Amino acid sequence: MATAKCPVCGADISVEEEDIVLFKRMRCPKCDARLEIINDFPLRLGRFDRE
Ligand SMILES: [Zn+2]
């Protein structure tokens, strides 16, 4: 399990190791922002705003 901050609201988001895949998309559980994994180690999340 790794933790990264939501770039939109700053909430800590925990991600299971098996879900840490570069460019995998997810949503922030707090603000519902669309995010993607932009770095796997250390884990970093970026805002996903491409359609
Ligand atoms: Zn958020």
N, CA, C, O and the ligand as a Tripos MOL2 file, in Angstrom:
@<TRIPOS>MOLECULE
protein
  205   203    52     0     0
PROTEIN
NO_CHARGES

@<TRIPOS>ATOM
      1 N           0.8450   -1.2030    0.0000 N.3       1 MET1
      2 CA          0.0000    0.0000    0.0000 C.3       1 MET1
      3 C           0.8790    1.2510    0.0000 C.2       1 MET1
      4 O           1.8320    1.3590    0.7720 O.2       1 MET1
      5 N           0.5410    2.1840   -0.8750 N.am      2 ALA2
      6 CA          1.2780    3.4430   -0.9230 C.3       2 ALA2
      7 C           0.2620    4.5800   -0.8300 C.2       2 ALA2
      8 O          -0.9230    4.3970   -1.1090 O.2       2 ALA2
      9 N           0.7340    5.7240   -0.4440 N.am      3 THR3
     10 CA         -0.1410    6.8730   -0.2770 C.3       3 THR3
     11 C           0.3780    8.0490   -1.0920 C.2       3 THR3
     12 O           1.5820    8.3030   -1.1360 O.2       3 THR3
     13 N          -0.5410    8.7630   -1.7380 N.am      4 ALA4
     14 CA         -0.1710    9.9670   -2.4790 C.3       4 ALA4
     15 C          -1.2430   11.0130   -2.2120 C.2       4 ALA4
     16 O          -2.3630   10.6910   -1.8170 O.2       4 ALA4
     17 N          -0.8820   12.2570   -2.4340 N.am      5 LYS5
     18 CA         -1.8560   13.3220   -2.2120 C.3       5 LYS5
     19 C          -2.6290   13.6260   -3.4850 C.2       5 LYS5
     20 O          -2.0880   13.6190   -4.5910 O.2       5 LYS5
     21 N          -3.9140   13.8920   -3.2860 N.am      6 CYS6
     22 CA         -4.7320   14.3670   -4.4000 C.3       6 CYS6
     23 C          -4.2250   15.7580   -4.7790 C.2       6 CYS6
     24 O          -4.1160   16.6260   -3.9120 O.2       6 CYS6
     25 N          -3.9100   15.9890   -6.0690 N.am      7 PRO7
     26 CA         -3.3980   17.2980   -6.4860 C.3       7 PRO7
     27 C          -4.4690   18.3820   -6.4710 C.2       7 PRO7
     28 O          -4.1580   19.5670   -6.6010 O.2       7 PRO7
     29 N          -5.7100   17.9860   -6.3160 N.am      8 VAL8
     30 CA         -6.8140   18.9510   -6.3310 C.3       8 VAL8
     31 C          -7.1830   19.3860   -4.9170 C.2       8 VAL8
     32 O          -7.2260   20.5840   -4.6360 O.2       8 VAL8
     33 N          -7.4500   18.4390   -4.0260 N.am      9 CYS9
     34 CA         -7.9120   18.7930   -2.6830 C.3       9 CYS9
     35 C          -6.8990   18.4810   -1.5970 C.2       9 CYS9
     36 O          -7.0950   18.8740   -0.4470 O.2       9 CYS9
     37 N          -5.8130   17.7790   -1.9330 N.am     10 GLY10
     38 CA         -4.7770   17.5100   -0.9400 C.3      10 GLY10
     39 C          -5.0330   16.3250   -0.0350 C.2      10 GLY10
     40 O          -4.2490   16.0620    0.8770 O.2      10 GLY10
     41 N          -6.1160   15.6060   -0.2720 N.am     11 ALA11
     42 CA         -6.4140   14.4390    0.5560 C.3      11 ALA11
     43 C          -5.3810   13.3400    0.3160 C.2      11 ALA11
     44 O          -4.8630   13.1890   -0.7910 O.2      11 ALA11
     45 N          -5.0940   12.5840    1.3600 N.am     12 ASP12
     46 CA         -4.2210   11.4300    1.1960 C.3      12 ASP12
     47 C          -5.0360   10.2940    0.6010 C.2      12 ASP12
     48 O          -6.1150    9.9650    1.0920 O.2      12 ASP12
     49 N          -4.5120    9.7010   -0.4540 N.am     13 ILE13
     50 CA         -5.1910    8.5980   -1.1270 C.3      13 ILE13
     51 C          -4.2970    7.3700   -1.0430 C.2      13 ILE13
     52 O          -3.1360    7.4030   -1.4490 O.2      13 ILE13
     53 N          -4.8490    6.2980   -0.5160 N.am     14 SER14
     54 CA         -4.0920    5.0510   -0.4170 C.3      14 SER14
     55 C          -4.3800    4.1890   -1.6360 C.2      14 SER14
     56 O          -5.5250    4.0580   -2.0700 O.2      14 SER14
     57 N          -3.3240    3.6100   -2.1750 N.am     15 VAL15
     58 CA         -3.4700    2.7670   -3.3580 C.3      15 VAL15
     59 C          -2.7860    1.4240   -3.0780 C.2      15 VAL15
     60 O          -1.6490    1.3760   -2.6080 O.2      15 VAL15
     61 N          -3.4920    0.3520   -3.3730 N.am     16 GLU16
     62 CA         -2.9160   -0.9860   -3.1910 C.3      16 GLU16
     63 C          -1.7670   -1.1790   -4.1840 C.2      16 GLU16
     64 O          -1.8100   -0.6690   -5.3030 O.2      16 GLU16
     65 N          -0.7600   -1.9090   -3.7680 N.am     17 GLU17
     66 CA          0.3960   -2.1530   -4.6330 C.3      17 GLU17
     67 C          -0.0170   -2.6730   -6.0090 C.2      17 GLU17
     68 O           0.5260   -2.2590   -7.0330 O.2      17 GLU17
     69 N          -0.9730   -3.5760   -6.0120 N.am     18 GLU18
     70 CA         -1.3730   -4.1980   -7.2800 C.3      18 GLU18
     71 C          -2.0940   -3.2140   -8.2070 C.2      18 GLU18
     72 O          -2.2300   -3.4660   -9.4040 O.2      18 GLU18
     73 N          -2.5520   -2.0950   -7.6470 N.am     19 ASP19
     74 CA         -3.2290   -1.0900   -8.4610 C.3      19 ASP19
     75 C          -2.2940    0.0220   -8.9130 C.2      19 ASP19
     76 O          -2.7060    0.9270   -9.6380 O.2      19 ASP19
     77 N          -1.0370   -0.0440   -8.4880 N.am     20 ILE20
     78 CA         -0.0900    0.9930   -8.8710 C.3      20 ILE20
     79 C           0.4890    0.6610  -10.2380 C.2      20 ILE20
     80 O           1.5000   -0.0310  -10.3620 O.2      20 ILE20
     81 N          -0.1760    1.1680  -11.2430 N.am     21 VAL21
     82 CA          0.2180    0.9580  -12.6310 C.3      21 VAL21
     83 C           0.2850    2.3400  -13.2640 C.2      21 VAL21
     84 O          -0.6630    3.1200  -13.1730 O.2      21 VAL21
     85 N           1.3980    2.6330  -13.8980 N.am     22 LEU22
     86 CA          1.5780    3.9530  -14.4900 C.3      22 LEU22
     87 C           0.4140    4.3070  -15.4230 C.2      22 LEU22
     88 O           0.0090    3.5100  -16.2690 O.2      22 LEU22
     89 N          -0.1090    5.5170  -15.2450 N.am     23 PHE23
     90 CA         -1.2060    6.0770  -16.0390 C.3      23 PHE23
     91 C          -2.5560    5.4150  -15.7850 C.2      23 PHE23
     92 O          -3.5150    5.6500  -16.5210 O.2      23 PHE23
     93 N          -2.6300    4.5930  -14.7510 N.am     24 LYS24
     94 CA         -3.9310    4.0410  -14.3620 C.3      24 LYS24
     95 C          -4.7800    5.1860  -13.8180 C.2      24 LYS24
     96 O          -4.3000    6.0460  -13.0800 O.2      24 LYS24
     97 N          -6.0440    5.1700  -14.2020 N.am     25 ARG25
     98 CA         -6.9300    6.2570  -13.7890 C.3      25 ARG25
     99 C          -7.7340    5.8590  -12.5630 C.2      25 ARG25
    100 O          -8.0730    4.6930  -12.3620 O.2      25 ARG25
    101 N          -8.0250    6.8650  -11.7540 N.am     26 MET26
    102 CA         -8.8340    6.6350  -10.5550 C.3      26 MET26
    103 C          -9.5340    7.9360  -10.1940 C.2      26 MET26
    104 O          -9.3180    8.9730  -10.8200 O.2      26 MET26
    105 N         -10.3700    7.8570   -9.1770 N.am     27 ARG27
    106 CA        -11.0270    9.0710   -8.7090 C.3      27 ARG27
    107 C         -10.6670    9.3200   -7.2630 C.2      27 ARG27
    108 O         -10.4960    8.3900   -6.4750 O.2      27 ARG27
    109 N         -10.5560   10.5950   -6.9290 N.am     28 CYS28
    110 CA        -10.3090   10.9510   -5.5380 C.3      28 CYS28
    111 C         -11.5740   10.6420   -4.7360 C.2      28 CYS28
    112 O         -12.6660   11.0750   -5.1020 O.2      28 CYS28
    113 N         -11.4220    9.8890   -3.6400 N.am     29 PRO29
    114 CA        -12.6000    9.5600   -2.8320 C.3      29 PRO29
    115 C         -13.1910   10.7680   -2.1070 C.2      29 PRO29
    116 O         -14.3420   10.7300   -1.6710 O.2      29 PRO29
    117 N         -12.4130   11.8330   -1.9780 N.am     30 LYS30
    118 CA        -12.8920   13.0260   -1.2690 C.3      30 LYS30
    119 C         -13.5800   14.0120   -2.2000 C.2      30 LYS30
    120 O         -14.7230   14.4020   -1.9650 O.2      30 LYS30
    121 N         -12.8840   14.4120   -3.2570 N.am     31 CYS31
    122 CA        -13.4300   15.4780   -4.1110 C.3      31 CYS31
    123 C         -13.9100   14.9520   -5.4600 C.2      31 CYS31
    124 O         -14.4360   15.7160   -6.2700 O.2      31 CYS31
    125 N         -13.7350   13.6570   -5.7080 N.am     32 ASP32
    126 CA        -14.2010   13.0240   -6.9440 C.3      32 ASP32
    127 C         -13.4690   13.5090   -8.1910 C.2      32 ASP32
    128 O         -13.9560   13.3260   -9.3070 O.2      32 ASP32
    129 N         -12.3050   14.1250   -8.0090 N.am     33 ALA33
    130 CA        -11.5190   14.5570   -9.1610 C.3      33 ALA33
    131 C         -11.0410   13.3220   -9.9240 C.2      33 ALA33
    132 O         -10.8120   12.2640   -9.3380 O.2      33 ALA33
    133 N         -10.8970   13.4730  -11.2180 N.am     34 ARG34
    134 CA        -10.3720   12.3760  -12.0280 C.3      34 ARG34
    135 C          -8.8510   12.4800  -12.0030 C.2      34 ARG34
    136 O          -8.2730   13.5150  -12.3340 O.2      34 ARG34
    137 N          -8.2280   11.3900  -11.6050 N.am     35 LEU35
    138 CA         -6.7760   11.3830  -11.4260 C.3      35 LEU35
    139 C          -6.1610   10.2450  -12.2030 C.2      35 LEU35
    140 O          -6.8470    9.3060  -12.6090 O.2      35 LEU35
    141 N          -4.8510   10.3370  -12.4090 N.am     36 GLU36
    142 CA         -4.1320    9.2030  -12.9590 C.3      36 GLU36
    143 C          -2.7860    9.1160  -12.2680 C.2      36 GLU36
    144 O          -2.2650   10.1090  -11.7590 O.2      36 GLU36
    145 N          -2.2380    7.9320  -12.2590 N.am     37 ILE37
    146 CA         -0.9310    7.7170  -11.6460 C.3      37 ILE37
    147 C           0.1290    8.2080  -12.6260 C.2      37 ILE37
    148 O           0.2740    7.6630  -13.7210 O.2      37 ILE37
    149 N           0.8670    9.2370  -12.2260 N.am     38 ILE38
    150 CA          1.8670    9.8080  -13.1260 C.3      38 ILE38
    151 C           3.2770    9.3810  -12.7430 C.2      38 ILE38
    152 O           4.2190    9.6010  -13.5050 O.2      38 ILE38
    153 N           3.4320    8.7740  -11.5720 N.am     39 ASN39
    154 CA          4.7240    8.2200  -11.1820 C.3      39 ASN39
    155 C           4.4400    7.0730  -10.2230 C.2      39 ASN39
    156 O           3.6020    7.1890   -9.3280 O.2      39 ASN39
    157 N           5.1480    5.9640  -10.4200 N.am     40 ASP40
    158 CA          4.8480    4.8070   -9.5720 C.3      40 ASP40
    159 C           5.7180    4.7490   -8.3110 C.2      40 ASP40
    160 O           5.2560    4.2910   -7.2650 O.2      40 ASP40
    161 N           6.9490    5.2000   -8.3980 N.am     41 PHE41
    162 CA          7.7890    5.1970   -7.2010 C.3      41 PHE41
    163 C           8.6990    6.3910   -7.2080 C.2      41 PHE41
    164 O           9.6270    6.4470   -8.0150 O.2      41 PHE41
    165 N           8.4630    7.3720   -6.3180 N.am     42 PRO42
    166 CA          7.3680    7.3900   -5.3470 C.3      42 PRO42
    167 C           6.0220    7.6280   -6.0470 C.2      42 PRO42
    168 O           5.9510    8.2240   -7.1220 O.2      42 PRO42
    169 N           4.9920    7.1510   -5.4140 N.am     43 LEU43
    170 CA          3.6590    7.2930   -6.0030 C.3      43 LEU43
    171 C           3.2510    8.7610   -6.0840 C.2      43 LEU43
    172 O           3.2890    9.4940   -5.0960 O.2      43 LEU43
    173 N           2.8580    9.1680   -7.2960 N.am     44 ARG44
    174 CA          2.3460   10.5280   -7.4800 C.3      44 ARG44
    175 C           1.1180   10.4680   -8.3580 C.2      44 ARG44
    176 O           1.0510    9.7030   -9.3200 O.2      44 ARG44
    177 N           0.1390   11.3000   -8.0020 N.am     45 LEU45
    178 CA         -1.1030   11.3630   -8.7650 C.3      45 LEU45
    179 C          -1.1920   12.7100   -9.4680 C.2      45 LEU45
    180 O          -0.8160   13.7450   -8.9170 O.2      45 LEU45
    181 N          -1.6920   12.6740  -10.6850 N.am     46 GLY46
    182 CA         -1.8880   13.9250  -11.4490 C.3      46 GLY46
    183 C          -3.3440   14.0270  -11.8200 C.2      46 GLY46
    184 O          -4.0750   13.0360  -11.8060 O.2      46 GLY46
    185 N          -3.7600   15.2250  -12.1490 N.am     47 ARG47
    186 CA         -5.1380   15.4210  -12.5490 C.3      47 ARG47
    187 C          -5.3100   14.8960  -13.9690 C.2      47 ARG47
    188 O          -4.5060   15.1860  -14.8550 O.2      47 ARG47
    189 N          -6.3560   14.1290  -14.1660 N.am     48 PHE48
    190 CA         -6.6100   13.5880  -15.4980 C.3      48 PHE48
    191 C          -7.6820   14.4250  -16.1540 C.2      48 PHE48
    192 O          -8.8550   14.3270  -15.7930 O.2      48 PHE48
    193 N          -7.2890   15.2650  -17.1370 N.am     49 ASP49
    194 CA         -8.2850   16.1270  -17.7500 C.3      49 ASP49
    195 C          -8.3510   15.9800  -19.2580 C.2      49 ASP49
    196 O          -8.8840   16.8430  -19.9560 O.2      49 ASP49
    197 N          -7.8030   14.8730  -19.7570 N.am     50 ARG50
    198 CA         -7.9440   14.5760  -21.1870 C.3      50 ARG50
    199 C          -9.1550   13.6870  -21.3690 C.2      50 ARG50
    200 O          -9.4170   12.8070  -20.5490 O.2      50 ARG50
    201 N          -9.8650   13.9080  -22.4000 N.am     51 GLU51
    202 CA        -11.0280   13.0400  -22.6530 C.3      51 GLU51
    203 C         -10.6180   11.9020  -23.5600 C.2      51 GLU51
    204 O         -11.4440   11.0540  -23.8990 O.2      51 GLU51
    205 ZN         -9.3020   15.2200   -4.0890 Zn       52 ZN52
@<TRIPOS>BOND
     1     1     2 1
     2     2     3 1
     3     3     4 2
     4     3     5 am
     5     5     6 1
     6     6     7 1
     7     7     8 2
     8     7     9 am
     9     9    10 1
    10    10    11 1
    11    11    12 2
    12    11    13 am
    13    13    14 1
    14    14    15 1
    15    15    16 2
    16    15    17 am
    17    17    18 1
    18    18    19 1
    19    19    20 2
    20    19    21 am
    21    21    22 1
    22    22    23 1
    23    23    24 2
    24    23    25 am
    25    25    26 1
    26    26    27 1
    27    27    28 2
    28    27    29 am
    29    29    30 1
    30    30    31 1
    31    31    32 2
    32    31    33 am
    33    33    34 1
    34    34    35 1
    35    35    36 2
    36    35    37 am
    37    37    38 1
    38    38    39 1
    39    39    40 2
    40    39    41 am
    41    41    42 1
    42    42    43 1
    43    43    44 2
    44    43    45 am
    45    45    46 1
    46    46    47 1
    47    47    48 2
    48    47    49 am
    49    49    50 1
    50    50    51 1
    51    51    52 2
    52    51    53 am
    53    53    54 1
    54    54    55 1
    55    55    56 2
    56    55    57 am
    57    57    58 1
    58    58    59 1
    59    59    60 2
    60    59    61 am
    61    61    62 1
    62    62    63 1
    63    63    64 2
    64    63    65 am
    65    65    66 1
    66    66    67 1
    67    67    68 2
    68    67    69 am
    69    69    70 1
    70    70    71 1
    71    71    72 2
    72    71    73 am
    73    73    74 1
    74    74    75 1
    75    75    76 2
    76    75    77 am
    77    77    78 1
    78    78    79 1
    79    79    80 2
    80    79    81 am
    81    81    82 1
    82    82    83 1
    83    83    84 2
    84    83    85 am
    85    85    86 1
    86    86    87 1
    87    87    88 2
    88    87    89 am
    89    89    90 1
    90    90    91 1
    91    91    92 2
    92    91    93 am
    93    93    94 1
    94    94    95 1
    95    95    96 2
    96    95    97 am
    97    97    98 1
    98    98    99 1
    99    99   100 2
   100    99   101 am
   101   101   102 1
   102   102   103 1
   103   103   104 2
   104   103   105 am
   105   105   106 1
   106   106   107 1
   107   107   108 2
   108   107   109 am
   109   109   110 1
   110   110   111 1
   111   111   112 2
   112   111   113 am
   113   113   114 1
   114   114   115 1
   115   115   116 2
   116   115   117 am
   117   117   118 1
   118   118   119 1
   119   119   120 2
   120   119   121 am
   121   121   122 1
   122   122   123 1
   123   123   124 2
   124   123   125 am
   125   125   126 1
   126   126   127 1
   127   127   128 2
   128   127   129 am
   129   129   130 1
   130   130   131 1
   131   131   132 2
   132   131   133 am
   133   133   134 1
   134   134   135 1
   135   135   136 2
   136   135   137 am
   137   137   138 1
   138   138   139 1
   139   139   140 2
   140   139   141 am
   141   141   142 1
   142   142   143 1
   143   143   144 2
   144   143   145 am
   145   145   146 1
   146   146   147 1
   147   147   148 2
   148   147   149 am
   149   149   150 1
   150   150   151 1
   151   151   152 2
   152   151   153 am
   153   153   154 1
   154   154   155 1
   155   155   156 2
   156   155   157 am
   157   157   158 1
   158   158   159 1
   159   159   160 2
   160   159   161 am
   161   161   162 1
   162   162   163 1
   163   163   164 2
   164   163   165 am
   165   165   166 1
   166   166   167 1
   167   167   168 2
   168   167   169 am
   169   169   170 1
   170   170   171 1
   171   171   172 2
   172   171   173 am
   173   173   174 1
   174   174   175 1
   175   175   176 2
   176   175   177 am
   177   177   178 1
   178   178   179 1
   179   179   180 2
   180   179   181 am
   181   181   182 1
   182   182   183 1
   183   183   184 2
   184   183   185 am
   185   185   186 1
   186   186   187 1
   187   187   188 2
   188   187   189 am
   189   189   190 1
   190   190   191 1
   191   191   192 2
   192   191   193 am
   193   193   194 1
   194   194   195 1
   195   195   196 2
   196   195   197 am
   197   197   198 1
   198   198   199 1
   199   199   200 2
   200   199   201 am
   201   201   202 1
   202   202   203 1
   203   203   204 2
@<TRIPOS>SUBSTRUCTURE
     1 MET1         2 RESIDUE 1 A MET
     2 ALA2         6 RESIDUE 1 A ALA
     3 THR3        10 RESIDUE 1 A THR
     4 ALA4        14 RESIDUE 1 A ALA
     5 LYS5        18 RESIDUE 1 A LYS
     6 CYS6        22 RESIDUE 1 A CYS
     7 PRO7        26 RESIDUE 1 A PRO
     8 VAL8        30 RESIDUE 1 A VAL
     9 CYS9        34 RESIDUE 1 A CYS
    10 GLY10       38 RESIDUE 1 A GLY
    11 ALA11       42 RESIDUE 1 A ALA
    12 ASP12       46 RESIDUE 1 A ASP
    13 ILE13       50 RESIDUE 1 A ILE
    14 SER14       54 RESIDUE 1 A SER
    15 VAL15       58 RESIDUE 1 A VAL
    16 GLU16       62 RESIDUE 1 A GLU
    17 GLU17       66 RESIDUE 1 A GLU
    18 GLU18       70 RESIDUE 1 A GLU
    19 ASP19       74 RESIDUE 1 A ASP
    20 ILE20       78 RESIDUE 1 A ILE
    21 VAL21       82 RESIDUE 1 A VAL
    22 LEU22       86 RESIDUE 1 A LEU
    23 PHE23       90 RESIDUE 1 A PHE
    24 LYS24       94 RESIDUE 1 A LYS
    25 ARG25       98 RESIDUE 1 A ARG
    26 MET26      102 RESIDUE 1 A MET
    27 ARG27      106 RESIDUE 1 A ARG
    28 CYS28      110 RESIDUE 1 A CYS
    29 PRO29      114 RESIDUE 1 A PRO
    30 LYS30      118 RESIDUE 1 A LYS
    31 CYS31      122 RESIDUE 1 A CYS
    32 ASP32      126 RESIDUE 1 A ASP
    33 ALA33      130 RESIDUE 1 A ALA
    34 ARG34      134 RESIDUE 1 A ARG
    35 LEU35      138 RESIDUE 1 A LEU
    36 GLU36      142 RESIDUE 1 A GLU
    37 ILE37      146 RESIDUE 1 A ILE
    38 ILE38      150 RESIDUE 1 A ILE
    39 ASN39      154 RESIDUE 1 A ASN
    40 ASP40      158 RESIDUE 1 A ASP
    41 PHE41      162 RESIDUE 1 A PHE
    42 PRO42      166 RESIDUE 1 A PRO
    43 LEU43      170 RESIDUE 1 A LEU
    44 ARG44      174 RESIDUE 1 A ARG
    45 LEU45      178 RESIDUE 1 A LEU
    46 GLY46      182 RESIDUE 1 A GLY
    47 ARG47      186 RESIDUE 1 A ARG
    48 PHE48      190 RESIDUE 1 A PHE
    49 ASP49      194 RESIDUE 1 A ASP
    50 ARG50      198 RESIDUE 1 A ARG
    51 GLU51      202 RESIDUE 1 A GLU
    52 ZN52       205 GROUP 0 **** ****
